[in-house]
Amino acid sequence: MANIAVRKGMLIRHQNHIYEVVDYSERHSGKMKPTIHVALRDVRDGRPVDRTLPDLEPIVEVEHGYRRMQYLYAKGDARVFMDAETFEEYELHDAQLRGGAMFLVEGQEYRVSFIDGAPAFLQLPENLPIKVAMTAAPSHSVGTAANITKEATLENGLDVRVPLFIKIGDTIRVDTRTKTYAGKEGKESA
């Protein structure tokens, strides 16, 4: 692939909007020059946008930073976070949470991207540790002999299927992309 001025995760400014580069690919068609297609996501509302590289030029990268924020509580359709260093409170709305509201646990810290001193979006890790609040009895399990699972409700209200050995109080890792069980968290020292 050619030397491209964009990379995944990069924030760029285009037509007075700020976009995150989600993906890019090079497409060949016959004897024509290859075209580079860039998949973007609008930072404000999460709307997907596709452009070719020449449409985006000149590429202006947006400076941004990340801060550790503690999730405090839900306030209407917003979620309130507190900056771990300055103790300032910020409200993030659904578009800024990017579908991550179901993974939020009160008191837990998350990474929030800031652009021009204002919170832009929540960046969830691929796997999050969450404590199991309730599990179904093993008699309610389903699956084949090699993969038997049961229903479990986590402390944030999310329902996932877990292996039979998971008990109430265990901490498991949940894949934030697929909303599925991703493993048991190691022993915690109390």
N, C-alpha and C positions, 0 to 999 in steps of 0.2 A: 504494500500500500504506500502511496506517496507520503511525503512529509507534510502532515496536516497541522494547522494552527489551532485545532480544538482537541480536547480530551474529555473523557467521561468525568462527570462531576464538576466540570468547569462552569462558572457563572459568567454569562455574557449579556451585554446590553444591546438590544436590537429594536428599533422603532419605539423608543421610550419605554420598553418593557425589559424586565430582567428575566432571563431564561437560564435553566440548568441544562447542560448537555447530557442527555440520557444515553445516546448511542450515536454512532456514525458508521456508514458503510460506503464502500466504493462500488459503483455499478458500471459494467461495461456493456455497450450495445453496438455490435458490429464494428465498423472501422472508425466510429466516432471517439472522441476524447472521453476518458472515463469521467463519470459524474459522481461527486461525493455528496451523499444525502446525510443530513444531520437531524436526528430526532431530539426535539427540545421539549421542556416542560416549563410553563409559565410559573414563576415562583409565587405570584400573588394568588392565583386560583387553581393551580395544578393542571390547567388545560394543556393537552399535548399539541405540539406544532411540528410540522416537518418542513424543512427548507433545504436547498442545495447550498453548498459552501459559497459559491459566488454571490448568492442572494444575501448572505450574512456579512460579506466584506464591506468595509473594514471591520475586523473583529475587535471588539472592545471588551477586555476582561474586567469584571467587576470585583473589586477588592471586598473580601468578607472575612469574618472570623467566627470562631465557635466559642461558646461559653457553656459552662456546666450550670444547669438550672434544675432546681428541685421542684417536682410537681406538688402543688398544694391542694387544690380542689377544683371542682367544676362550678362554673358560674354561668348559668343559662346554656347557650351553645358554645361558650368559650371555656378554656381551661386556663387556670392561673398558675404561673410558674414564678419562682423566686430565684434571682441570681445568687449563686452560692458565695460570691465574693462581696458584692455591694448590697445585698439583701433587698434590692428593688424588685417589685412585682410587675410582671408582664402578662397580658392576656394573649393567648394564641387561639385562633379560630379554626374551624374544621379544615379549611384549605391549607393552613399553615401546618396542621398536624399530619396531613397526607395519609389519612386513614389509620393513624396510630393511636387514636383515642382509646380504643379497646385494650391497648397494652399498658396504659398508664396506671401506676400504682402510687397512691399517696405516700409522700415522703421519699420516694426514689428519685435519683438524679438522672437527667437526660442531657443530651448534647443538642443545643439550639444554635442555628446559624444566624448571625447578625450582619445586616447590610446597612451602612450609613447610620449606625447606632441604634437600629430598631430590629426586633426579632423578625426573621424572615420565614424560617421553617424548622420543624423538629426533624432531627436526623436520628432514626432508630437504628440500633445495631441489628445485625442479621438474627442474632439469638439473644433473648432476654431471660434472666432468671426470675421466675414467679412462683410463689408458694401455693400449694394445693390446699384449697379450703374444704372440699368435699369430694368423695369418690363414690362410685356405685359399688355395690357388693359384687364380688367375683362371679356370682351366679347370673349377673346381668351382662356378662362379657359376650363379645361377638368376635368372629374371625375364624380363620383356619387354624389347624393345629400348630403351625409354626408362627402365627402372628395373631395372638389373642389379645384384644384390648378391651378396656372398659371406659366409661364416660367419667370425666373429672371436671369439677368446677374450680377455677383458680380464684385467688383472693381479689382479683379485679373483675370477676364475673364472667370471664371468658370460659367457654366449654371446649375441651379438647379430648381426644381419645388418647389414653395412656396404657402402658403395659400393666399387667396384673400386680406386679410387685410394688407399684407406687401407692403410698399411703397418705392419709391426711397429715399435713404438716411438712411433707417432703417439698423440696424446692426443685423444680424442673426447668429446663431450658425450652423456650417456645420459639419456633421459627417465625419471625415477624412478617415474612413474605407469604408463607403458606398457611399460617395460623395453626400449625401442627406441632406435636411433641418432637423435640429434637435431642432429648437426652436428659439424664438425671444430673443435677448439680452435685458437686463433690460435698463431702461432709463439712458442715459449718462448725466452727469452734464457738461454743457458748460461754 
